[in-house]
Amino acid sequence: MKVKVSANPRVSLRYIDSFVLGKAEFILKAINNYREKSVDKLKTKYSAEEFLALAEKYCDEVYNSLSEYNIDRPQIKFRSMKSRWGSCNFVKYVITLNSKLIYCDEEMIYYVIVHEFSHLIVPNHSKDFYKVVEKLCPDYRKIRKAMGEIII
């Protein structure tokens, strides 16, 4: 846990120190907030086997639910990601899910899978994209908000 300060080279160290000290309460509050919301604070909800089985089950469900779009089944990969819960390469037909989803509730895992599969139909975040998401996950707004409060 470090605080980085960037400033114009002409700003004195004395001024920077004074500024940071003046913001100390805010900085400490932000650090504590980060610690509370970080996945490092969360407990895994499933064993690795349970998580993989759950993800596979939801991938099957979502793929079958989108059969009207005649999409091919994508390859599913897992890896640890620092800034996103999942990604979709709609050219290579690969969906990558963040392995840190193991810390999340089932509804969150389902939402991420729906979100990434929806990119195979609409490759952006337009209204059309969210219509596809909402069709399979009507509560997606609530789930997204809850996930936005978790720091990965």
C-alpha positions in Angstrom: 0.0 0.0 0.0 1.8 3.0 -1.3 0.7 6.5 -2.2 2.3 7.9 -5.4 2.4 11.6 -6.0 3.1 13.2 -9.3 3.8 16.8 -9.6 5.4 19.3 -11.9 9.2 19.4 -11.3 8.9 23.0 -10.3 6.7 22.2 -7.3 8.8 22.1 -4.1 9.0 19.0 -1.9 7.9 21.1 1.0 4.6 22.0 -0.8 4.0 18.4 -1.8 4.6 17.1 1.7 2.2 19.8 3.1 -0.4 18.9 0.5 -0.2 15.1 1.2 -0.4 15.7 5.0 -3.4 17.9 4.4 -5.1 15.0 2.6 -4.0 12.3 5.0 -7.5 11.6 6.4 -8.8 11.2 2.9 -5.9 8.9 1.9 -6.2 6.7 4.9 -10.0 6.4 4.4 -9.4 5.5 0.7 -6.9 2.8 1.7 -9.2 1.3 4.3 -12.1 1.3 1.8 -9.8 -0.4 -0.7 -8.8 -3.1 1.8 -12.5 -3.8 2.7 -13.6 -4.2 -0.9 -10.6 -6.1 -2.2 -11.1 -9.8 -3.2 -8.1 -10.5 -0.9 -10.6 -9.9 1.9 -13.2 -12.2 0.5 -13.3 -15.9 1.0 -13.6 -18.4 -1.9 -17.1 -19.6 -2.2 -16.3 -22.8 -4.0 -13.6 -25.3 -4.4 -11.7 -25.1 -7.7 -13.7 -28.2 -9.0 -17.0 -26.7 -7.9 -16.2 -23.4 -9.5 -15.2 -25.0 -12.8 -18.3 -27.2 -12.8 -20.5 -24.2 -12.1 -18.9 -22.1 -14.8 -19.3 -25.0 -17.3 -22.9 -25.4 -16.3 -23.6 -21.7 -16.9 -21.7 -21.7 -20.2 -23.9 -24.5 -21.4 -27.1 -22.8 -20.2 -26.2 -19.5 -21.8 -25.0 -21.0 -25.1 -28.2 -23.0 -25.4 -30.3 -19.9 -24.5 -28.6 -18.1 -27.4 -29.3 -20.8 -30.0 -31.5 -18.4 -32.0 -28.4 -16.4 -32.9 -26.7 -19.5 -34.5 -23.3 -18.8 -32.8 -20.6 -21.3 -32.6 -19.6 -22.5 -29.2 -16.6 -20.5 -28.0 -13.5 -21.8 -26.3 -13.6 -21.0 -22.6 -10.4 -20.1 -20.7 -9.6 -19.0 -17.2 -6.9 -16.7 -15.9 -6.3 -14.2 -13.3 -6.9 -10.6 -14.5 -6.3 -7.4 -12.7 -8.9 -5.1 -14.1 -11.8 -7.1 -15.6 -14.0 -10.0 -14.8 -14.0 -11.5 -18.3 -13.2 -10.8 -21.9 -14.4 -12.0 -25.2 -12.3 -12.2 -28.4 -15.2 -12.5 -30.9 -12.8 -12.9 -33.8 -11.0 -16.0 -32.3 -14.2 -17.1 -30.5 -12.5 -17.2 -27.1 -14.1 -16.2 -23.8 -11.7 -15.7 -20.9 -13.1 -15.6 -17.4 -11.2 -14.2 -14.4 -10.3 -17.0 -12.0 -11.1 -14.5 -9.2 -14.8 -15.1 -9.9 -14.3 -18.0 -7.4 -14.8 -15.2 -4.8 -18.2 -14.2 -6.3 -21.8 -15.2 -5.8 -23.4 -17.5 -8.4 -25.4 -14.7 -9.9 -22.2 -12.7 -10.5 -20.6 -15.6 -12.3 -23.7 -16.1 -14.4 -23.9 -12.4 -15.3 -20.2 -12.4 -16.4 -20.8 -15.4 -18.6 -23.9 -13.9 -20.1 -22.0 -10.6 -20.7 -19.1 -12.3 -22.5 -21.4 -14.6 -24.6 -23.4 -11.5 -25.6 -20.3 -10.1 -27.2 -20.4 -12.9 -29.7 -23.7 -11.4 -30.9 -23.0 -7.7 -30.4 -19.3 -6.9 -30.1 -19.7 -3.6 -28.3 -21.6 -2.1 -25.3 -24.5 -0.6 -27.3 -28.2 -0.7 -26.4 -28.5 -3.8 -28.6 -25.8 -5.5 -26.6 -27.6 -4.8 -23.3 -30.9 -6.0 -24.7 -29.2 -9.4 -25.3 -27.8 -9.3 -21.7 -31.1 -8.3 -20.2 -32.9 -11.1 -22.0 -30.9 -13.7 -20.1 -30.1 -11.7 -16.9 -32.9 -9.2 -16.1 -31.2 -8.1 -12.9 -27.9 -7.3 -14.6 -27.8 -3.7 -13.4 -28.0 -4.7 -9.7 -25.4 -7.4 -10.2 -23.0 -5.0 -12.1 -23.3 -2.5 -9.3 -22.5 -5.0 -6.6 -19.5 -6.3 -8.7 -18.3 -2.7 -9.2 -17.8 -2.5 -5.4 -15.4 -5.4 -5.4 -11.8 -4.5 -6.2 -10.0 -7.3 -8.2 
